[in-house]
Amino acid sequence: MKERTWGRVSLIAFAWSLLFFFAVIGLPFFKTPQSESFWGPTVPYKGGNETLSGYYIPPVDAQKKITITILYFSKASLDITVFATGEGSIAPQGPPLLQERPSGTSFSTEVESTQSQAYGVYIVSYNRTEFLLTVASEWSPFYGLRTFFAPAVAFVFAAGGATYYFTLAARREEVFEKALTQARGGLGSGKAALLRDGRALEVSPEHVGICRGCHQY
C-alpha cells in the first residue's frame, strides 16, 4: 500500500481518536434522571441469617436528591446506610448521609448529595429476608467512559504520530515521482534528473546516443 493511502487511513484514524477522546471527556458530564433496581441480598445467606450487600451510585452533582426505595422485605429486618464514596468504590468516605432501620416491610426516603461525587448504599439484612432496592437520581448514563481516558490519550498520540509520519512519506513519494517523470521526459535534451536522495543527475544527448548504440549491437 502506498504512503499516500496509508496517510489517508491514518488521518481517518486520527479524526476518530479525537472524537473518542472528547466523548470520554465530555459525555460523563451529561446527566439526566436515572434509576436502577437491584434484587438483594447480593451475598447469599450461608451458615448464618445475616449478610451485607453493597451498591454503587454513579457520580451525582452536589445538592441533588437521591431517592432510596426498598420493597418486599421482612419487617424490621434491614439496616440501611447511605454514604459518599470514591468513583468506582463502595468504601465509605466521611459521615453517612442516612442510617435507618425501617420498621415496616417497605421503605422510601430522599437524601441530598453533599458534594459532586459517587455514593454508596450498604444494606445489612437479617432473618434471610430478600428485598428490592431502587435508587433514583441524576447521573450520566456514560459515567463508565471515564475508565477509558488513558486508552483514549494513547490512541490520539498513536494516530497523530502515524498521520505525521505518513504525511511526510507521501510528500517524499510525490516529489520522487515528479522527479522521475521529469527525468524520463528530459532524456535526450540534456536536462537534469533528481535522484531520490536529492542529488542531480545530468543526462547528455551524447551519452544517450551511446547507450542506444550499445543496445543495437
BELNORZI-V403266 format. One record per backbone hydrogen bond with DSSP energy under -0.5 kcal/mol. CO is the residue of the C=O (numbers start at 0). NH is the residue of the N-H. E is the energy in kcal/mol with one decimal. If there is no record, write none. Layout:
BEGIN
CO,NH,E ; CO,NH,E
END
This chain:
BEGIN
1,5,-2.3 ; 2,6,-2.4 ; 3,7,-1.8 ; 4,8,-2.2 ; 5,9,-2.8 ; 6,10,-1.9 ; 7,11,-2.1 ; 8,12,-2.3 ; 9,13,-2.3 ; 10,14,-2.1 ; 11,15,-2.3 ; 12,16,-2.2 ; 13,17,-2.1 ; 14,18,-2.1 ; 15,19,-2.6 ; 16,20,-2.4 ; 17,21,-2.5 ; 18,22,-1.8 ; 19,23,-2.4 ; 20,24,-1.8 ; 21,25,-3.0 ; 22,26,-1.9 ; 25,28,-1.7 ; 26,29,-2.0 ; 28,30,-0.9 ; 31,138,-1.6 ; 33,136,-2.1 ; 35,134,-2.8 ; 37,132,-3.0 ; 39,130,-1.6 ; 41,43,-0.6 ; 48,126,-0.5 ; 48,127,-1.2 ; 50,124,-2.5 ; 52,122,-2.5 ; 54,120,-2.3 ; 55,57,-0.5 ; 56,118,-2.1 ; 59,116,-1.5 ; 60,63,-0.9 ; 63,112,-2.7 ; 64,66,-0.5 ; 65,67,-0.5 ; 65,110,-2.3 ; 66,68,-0.5 ; 66,135,-2.0 ; 67,108,-2.3 ; 68,133,-2.9 ; 69,106,-2.6 ; 70,131,-2.3 ; 73,76,-1.2 ; 76,125,-2.7 ; 78,123,-2.5 ; 79,99,-2.6 ; 80,121,-2.8 ; 81,96,-2.7 ; 81,97,-1.6 ; 82,119,-3.0 ; 83,92,-2.6 ; 84,117,-0.6 ; 85,88,-2.0 ; 89,91,-0.5 ; 90,85,-0.5 ; 97,81,-2.2 ; 99,79,-3.6 ; 103,75,-1.2 ; 104,72,-1.3 ; 106,69,-3.3 ; 108,67,-2.8 ; 110,65,-3.1 ; 112,62,-2.6 ; 114,116,-1.3 ; 116,59,-2.8 ; 117,84,-2.3 ; 118,56,-3.4 ; 119,82,-2.2 ; 120,54,-2.3 ; 121,80,-2.4 ; 122,52,-2.2 ; 122,124,-0.6 ; 123,78,-2.2 ; 124,50,-1.8 ; 125,128,-1.8 ; 130,39,-2.9 ; 130,132,-0.5 ; 131,70,-2.1 ; 132,37,-3.0 ; 133,68,-2.3 ; 134,35,-2.3 ; 135,66,-3.0 ; 136,33,-3.5 ; 136,138,-0.6 ; 137,60,-0.5 ; 138,31,-1.8 ; 139,142,-1.4 ; 141,144,-2.1 ; 142,145,-1.2 ; 143,146,-1.3 ; 144,147,-2.2 ; 145,148,-1.4 ; 147,151,-2.2 ; 148,152,-2.3 ; 149,153,-2.3 ; 150,154,-2.4 ; 151,155,-2.1 ; 152,156,-2.2 ; 153,157,-2.5 ; 154,158,-2.6 ; 155,159,-2.6 ; 156,160,-2.5 ; 157,161,-2.2 ; 158,162,-2.3 ; 159,163,-2.3 ; 160,164,-2.4 ; 161,165,-2.6 ; 162,166,-1.8 ; 163,167,-1.9 ; 164,168,-2.4 ; 165,169,-2.2 ; 166,170,-1.8 ; 167,171,-2.3 ; 168,172,-2.3 ; 169,173,-2.3 ; 170,174,-2.4 ; 171,175,-2.4 ; 172,176,-2.3 ; 173,177,-2.2 ; 174,178,-2.4 ; 175,179,-2.5 ; 176,180,-2.2 ; 177,181,-2.5 ; 178,182,-2.3 ; 179,183,-2.1 ; 180,184,-2.1 ; 181,185,-1.6 ; 182,186,-0.7 ; 183,186,-0.6 ; 185,188,-2.0 ; 185,190,-1.2 ; 190,202,-1.2 ; 192,200,-3.6 ; 194,197,-1.8 ; 198,194,-3.2 ; 199,201,-0.6 ; 200,192,-2.9 ; 201,203,-0.5 ; 203,207,-1.9 ; 204,208,-2.4 ; 205,209,-2.2 ; 206,210,-2.3 ; 207,211,-2.2 ; 208,212,-2.4 ; 209,213,-2.3 ; 210,214,-1.8 ; 211,215,-1.2 ; 212,216,-1.0 ; 213,216,-0.5
END
